[in-house]
Amino acid sequence: MSEETNREEASNSRAEHDVVALGIAVAAIIMFVGTGSAVLPKIVRARLFGLEGPDVILVNALLLNIALVIFGWRRYRELSDEVKVRRAAEEQARILAETDPLTGCLNRRTINEQTDKLIAETAGRGEAVAFLMLDLDNFKNVNDVNGHAAGDTVLRQTARRIAEHLPDRGLVARLGGDEFACVIPFDRDRTDRVDAFANKLIESIAQPIEHRKLTLDVTTSIGIARSDTGLPDSDERIDARKLMHFSDIAMYHSKKHGRNRFFWFEHQMESELRFRSQLEAGIRRGLQEGEFEPYYEQQIDVETGKLLGFEMLARWKSPQLGLVNPDVFIPIAEELGVIGEMSEQLIRKALLDAKDWDSSLTLSVNISPVQLRDPWFAQRLLKLLIEGNFPANRLDVEITETCLHENIGVVRSLVTSLRNQGVTVSLDDFGTGYSSLSQLRSLPFDRIKIDRSFVSNLPRDEEGVKIVQAISTLGEGFGLPITAEGIESEEVLDMLRGLGTFKGQGYLYGRPEPSEAIRERLRKLDLLRGEGPALAKLPQDDDGASDGKSREA
């Protein structure tokens, strides 16, 4: 307790029990009665009958008594009013200290205290406590697009909707930002009631919210932890702090698996989160230390077997984890906002490697959808070409089909800018993003890449055969050459040859290799600059097929 608080309490105590002021008033009244009974009759007789008046000293004493009565009573009233004001201020301060001023919910500190009390109360009743952590999905977008007033409306309405469904003895708090917490007791054998409560919250919060003729839509991701979960290899008691931590991990798990849903906490989630934290730290360190390396997958003319170029794929040579595939680290790099820096590092290294290849060989790089949101990306890429003194016409940029739906105007501007500088642009993963023919006609792509999911199982997939054949016909109609990825067997290769003219890539031709291995391969084929003829037929590797192509960077 602070010194200022002690002083206030002492002051309130003095004001509440100031018997001095009250005693003065009471004593003055008693003296007034005694003195007045002696003085007032004499004053009356003197006025009415002309008799001798009271003693001057007694009159002065009476006047003094009157003054003391007035002073004592006023002082007592003032002190009483001061106590009321201070008590009201203290109550307001208590409310502000325990609740969130915007929503009226409990705050983070208070929910912890109340949760610990609820855990203690339910311990002997065969009950447990469920801690639900709620985080609004896309709330930042509501604030950015519609303003903070709209965000405040969403928060207040969310708090109301949670309170409407809150069961008896339940608690609700706003933890900060767009995070809320609910704490409810439940029968240990009836987790279905907690599930039903969570589903009600998800359904209710997802309802549209009206704000100044605007309709705002948000959803929520929920993580749930229970007080009887127990800590592995530990006798430590579960308290509010642990429950909040566990439910936060489960909430993050909900976000990761699609949002607008809930998950109960499981202890392996904590291990996964710890591993992810290690990955995040490793990625940041790896960028500083240059641990990300380009690997190269061969691109072959399906009909003649000639080597036409390579696609760059990202690999992470981590000192702790070894060689890490991009499926693991690229999504995290995108979430961390470092994918642009990573991609530029890889492209810079790849341009340096490819500079020594024969001039007939092309280099393909895959661009993350996150990078396409950067309006200066085309300029950054052209700067890398100039720095590396690499011919623009040997570089092929691959854009995934799903990017077309995010902002087709930005994509069109990017494609046009790159092509004006001589860079070719391919539409990657064609067939998975449902792009329209009008988009294909309006965007000046140079090539189409068929997604490997339509190619790798061609001999056993009749639908895949029809799709590949249709795309091949479409490419011919638009004058767009086609690359087929996912060629992993001779059977697939033979079938492709009968469906059209393709550039192909896949593990049948060899696995992705680092720059040193590619350089040695090209040296044997006389495809290093100044060391031999421009084209050569590439013998197939004996590595065999793999379970799929790794994700590109």
N, C-alpha and C positions, 0 to 999 in steps of 0.2 A: 504494500500500500504506500502511495506517495506521501511526501510531507504535506503537499497542498491538500490532499484528501483528508489527512488528519486534522489540518487546521479548519477545514470546512465542517467536519463532524463536531469538532470542539465548539465552533461558533454556533452551530445548530443546537447543540446541547445547552449552551449558555442562553440562547434565545428562547429555548423551550422551557427552561427551568430558571428563568431570571426572577427569583423570588424577591430580589431587592426592589425591582421596580414595582412589583405587585405589592410588596410589604409597605413601601412608601405610600402607595395609593390607599391601602387599607388603613394604615395608621393615621393618615391624613383625614380619612373619613371619620374614624373614631374620634379624633381630636376635634373635628368639625362639629360632630354631634355634641360633644361635651362643651366646647367653647360656645357653640351657637346657642345652646340651651340657656347659657348665662347672659349672652350678649344680646341676642335678638329680642327677648321680652323688654329689656331696658330701652332698646332703640324704639320699639313700638310705643311704650309708655311715654317716652320723651317726645315723640312725634304727636301723640294724641292728647296728652294731658300736660305737656310742658314740664315734666319732671326731669330730674337729673339723669343725663345719659350714661351709657356704659363707660368703663375705663378705656382710655385710648389704647393702652397696651393690649387689652383683651380684643379690641376691634382689629388691631394689627395682626394679632394671633389668628383671628378668624379669617382675615384676608389671606394670610400666609397658608392656612389650612386649605382654603379654596384653590390657591395656586398649586399646592402640592398634589391635591386630588386630580386636577386637570393634567399636571405634568406626569404623574405616575400612570394615570389611565392611558394617556396618549403614547407614552413610552411602551407600555405593555402591548397596546394594539399594533404599534409599529413593528415590535419584535415578532409578534404573532404573524403579521403579514409577511415579514421577511422569511420566516420558517416555511410558509406555504409556497412562496416563490422558489425558494431553494429546493424544496421537495419536488416541485414540478420540474425544475431544471435537472435534478438528479434522475428523475424518471425518464425524461427525454434523453439524457445522456446514456442511461442504461439501454433504452430501446435502440439508439444509434449504435451502441457498442455490440449489441447482440443480433441485430438484423441488417439486412441489405436495404438501403434507403430507396432504391428504385422499385423493387418487387415486393418488399415487406417480408420476404423469406428470412429464415435464419442465415447467419453468415458462417464462414468457414470455422472460426474459432468456436462458436456456439454449437454448431452441429457436432463437433467432436466431443464436447462436454456432454451434450444430451445423449449422444450415441453410447458413450461409456455408461451413463446411467441406465439406459434402456437394456444394454447387455447385462448389467448386474441384476436388473429386475427380472429378466426372463430366464436367468441361469437356472433357477430352481423350479421352473414351471414346465419343463419339457419343450420349451420354445427356443428358437434361434432368432437372430436379427439379420435381415437382408439389407445390404447397403447397395443402392443403385446409383451409379454414376451416369449422368446424361450429358451428352455434348451435342449441340445443334449442328447439323450438317449444312455446309455452305452459308453459315451465318455471316462470314466476312463479306461474301458477295452481296448480301442484303444491305449491309452497311455501306459498302463501296458504291453500289448502284443507286440506292434510294436515300442514303443519308442516315446519320446516327439517330434521328428522331424515329425513323422507321425501325431501326434496330431496337430502340428502347420499347417500342410498341410490341415487337415480337417477344422480347424478354418478359414484359409484364403479362402478356397473354399466355405465354408458356407457363409462367408461375401459377396463373389462375387455373389453367387446365390440369396441371399436376395436382393442385390442391383439391380440385373437384373429385379426383379419383383416389385421394389419399385415404387409407383405412384408419380406423381408430388407433390411437397411440402412434400414428405415423408422423414423421418429421420431414420437412422439405427445406432445403437451403439452396441459396445461390452461392457458388464457390468463387465466382469471379468470371468476367467475360461472358461466354455463352455456356458455361458449365453449371449444371444443377446436380443436387444429390437428394435422394429419397432414402429414408431409413424406416423400415417397417418390421414389426415382430411377426413371426409366423410359426405354425406348428412344424416341427422338424420333419415330419413325414408328409407334409403337404406343400412341396415346392411348386406344385401346379398352380397354387394360388398366387405365388410370386410371378410365375410365368404369365398368368392371366393379367395381373396388374401391369407388368411390363408391356404386354401387347396393347392394353388399353392406352397406356401413355404414348406408345408409338403411333397408334391410330388417331388419338386425339390431337397430338402435336402436329401431325401431318395435315390437319384440316387448314384450309386457306385462312389467312388473317387479313382483315381489312384495315387499311391505313390511308386516310386522305384520298379516297377514290382509287387507291392502289390495292392490288391483291398480292399478298406476300406468301410465299410457300417455303417452308423449311421442314426438314425431317430430323430425327434424332437417332443417335447410336447410343446404346446402353450397355454398360458392363455391370455385372452383379456378383457380389461376394457375400458369403454367409459367415456368421460369427463362429460356427462350429466346424469350419473347414479344417483347422489345425495347421500347424507349421511342421513341415517335414523335418525329422531328426531334431526336434526341439520341443521342450516343454513350455515354451513361452506362450503366454496368454494372448489371444487375439483381442486387440483393442481397436478403437475407432481409427487410429492412425493407420494400422495395418489394413483394416477393411477398406479404407479409402484408397490405399495403394493398390490392393488387389483388384478392386472394382475399376480403377483407372486402367490397369493392364487389360482387363477384360473388355473395357470400352474401346481401347485402341484396337483390340482384336476384332471387334465389331466393325470399326472403321475400315480395317484392312480387308475384311471379307464382304464388302459391298455397302455398308452403311444401312441406316433405317432398319435396324434389327438389334437383337440383344444376344449376349453370350454370358454364361456363368463362368466365373474364374476357375481355372485349373492351374496347378502349379507348373506344368510344362510351359504355360504361357509366359511365366516369369523368365524361364530359361531362354525362350525364344526372344523375348524383349531384350534380355541382357546380351544375347548374341547379336541382335540387330544394333544395339548401342556400340558394340565392339566393331561391327562392320562400318557404322557411320564414322567412328573415330579413325578406323583404318583407311577408309576412302579419302578422308580429308588429309591424312598423313601421306597416303599414296600419291595424291596430286602434287604435294610439295616435293616428294622424293622421286617423282617420275616413274612410279611402279606400273603404270598402265601401258601396255604394249600392243601394237597392231599385229594381228595374225592375218593370213591371207588365204582365201579359198579360190581355187582355180575356176575360171569361166571358159567353157569349151564350146566350139562349134559342134553341135550334135551330129551333123551330117559328115563332116570331114575329120573330126577329132583334133582340129587345130586349137592351140592355146590362144585365146583372144584377150585375156586380162585376168584381173583378180578382184575379188571383193574383200574389203578390209573388215575384219571382225575384231572386237575388243577383247582383250584378256588382261586379267589383273595378276601380276606376279607378286603376291603378298609374302613377306618374310615369315609371317605366322601361319597363314592358311594355305600357302602354296599357290598353284595356278587356279584361279577362280573364273568360272564361266560368267558371261555377261547376264545370263538370266538371274543371277544372284545380286549383282551389284548395280546394274543399270537402273532398275526401278527405284532403288534407294537413292542413287545419285540424282535422279529426276526429282524426287521428293525433297532432297536437300538443296536443290537449286544449283548444283555444281555440274550438271550434265554438259552445259555449254563449254565450261573450262576443260572438262575431260575430253570432249569431242575435239576441241581445237588442238589439244596436246597430241591426240592420236593422229589427227589429220596431218599435223605438222611433221610428225615422224614418218607417216606413210608417204607423204610427198617426197621426203628426203630419200626413202627407200626406192620408190618407183622412178625417181629421176634417172637411175642407172639402168632401168629396164629398157628393152628395145622400144623404139618409138611407136611400134604397132600395138603395144600392150596398153590396155586401159586400166584405170583404177576406179573402183566403185566404192562409195562411202554412203552409209545409211544415216539419215538425220532423224534425231528424236523429235517427236511432236512438240515437246517443250521448246526446242530451239526455234521452231517455226513461228513461235509467238514473239520472237525478237525481231523487230522491224529492221535491224541493222545486220541481220545474219548474212545476207548476200554480200554485203560490203566486207564483213569479217572474213568470209571464205575467199573472196577475191584478193584480199590482203595477204592471206596465207599463200595463195598461188604466186603472187608477186615475190614474196619473201623467199619461197622455195624455187623460184625461177622454173615453175612447172607449167607445161603447155595446158591451157584450159580445155582444149579439145580432147585431152586424154583423161579428163576427170568426168565421172558420172555420179550424179547425186541422186540417191534413192529416197523417195518420199512415200510413206505408207498411205494406203488408200483411206484409212480412218481419219487422216488429217484433213481431208477435203470437207468433212462435215463440221469441223471446228470453226474455220474461217476461210472460206473459199476465196475471198477477196485478197487476203494476205498471201495465200498459196499462189494465186495467179500472179501477183506482183513479184513474188520471189522467183517463180519459174521463169517469168519473162526477163527479169534482171539477170539471172544466171545464163540463160540462153543467149542473151545479147552479148555476153562476154565469151561465148564459145563453149560453155559448160553444157553437157547433155544432162537431161533430167529424166529419171525413170519413175513410173508409178509402181511401187512395191506392194507385195501381198495382194495383188489384184484378185478380186472374187470374194474377199472377206469383209469388205467395207460397204458394199451395196452402193457404189457410185453409179450415177446415171450416165446414159449415153450422152446427154447434153453436156455434162461436166467433162466427159472425155473429149468431146469435140471442142469445147471452149478453152480447155487448158492445153497449152502447147507442149505436151510430153513428147519425148523422143523414143521411149520404149515402155513396154509393159512387162512386169514380172509376175508370173503365176505363182500363187502361194503354194508352198511345198505340200500342204494338206491335200491338194488336188492331184499331186504328181506321185508321191511316194508309194501309194497303193493302187496305182493304175491297173495292173493286171487283175486285181480282185475287186475293183470298184467301178461298176458300170456307170454310175452317176458321174464319177470323176472323169471317166473317158469322155462323156458327153460335154462336160464343162470345159475340159481342155480343148476339145475340138471346136467348141463354140468360141472360146477366147481366141484360138488360132485364126478362125474365120474373121472374127471381129478385128483382130490386129491387121490382117490383110486388107480388110475394107477401109481401115483408117490409115493404112500405110505405116503402121507401127511395128517394128520388130519385137520379138517376144523372147524373154528369158524364162526357162523352166528351172526352178530350184527343187531340190529334194530327190535328185537322181541317185539312187542307192543300189541299183541292181542292173544287170544286163537286160533283164526282162523289161524293166521300165524304159530303159534306153531304146530298145528295139521298138516298143510300142510308140514312143514319142516320135521316132523317125517316120512312122506311118501317119502321124497326125498333123504334121506341118514342119516348118523350118524354125529351129530354135537355137538360141544360145543356152547352154545348160551348165548347171553346177550341182554338186552333191558329193557325197562321200565315196561314190564309185570312182571318181577322178582323184580322190585323195582328201585327206583331212586338212583343216586349216593349219598352216605352218607359220613359224616366226620368220622374220626377215632373213636371218642367216640361212635357213633351209631353202627359202625361195631363191635366194641369190645363188646358192649352189646348184639348185635345179635348173635355173636359167643358164648358168654357165655351161652345164652339160648339154643344154639344147642350143647353145650359141645364140642366146637371146638377151645377152647383156650388151649394152650400147658399145658399138665398135668391135664386138667380138664374134660376129657371125651374121648369117642371113636373117632376114626379117621375120620369117615364119617357119615353124617346125611343127611336125605332128607329135602330140604329147602321148607317151605311153601311159596306160592306166596303172594306178598303184594297186597293190595287193592288200590294202588295209581292210577292204570289205565295207559293208554298210554299217551305219550307226543308227541309233535310235532317234536321230533328228538333228536338225540344224540348230546351232546355238543362235541366240538372239544377237542382232547386230547393234553396233553403236553408231 
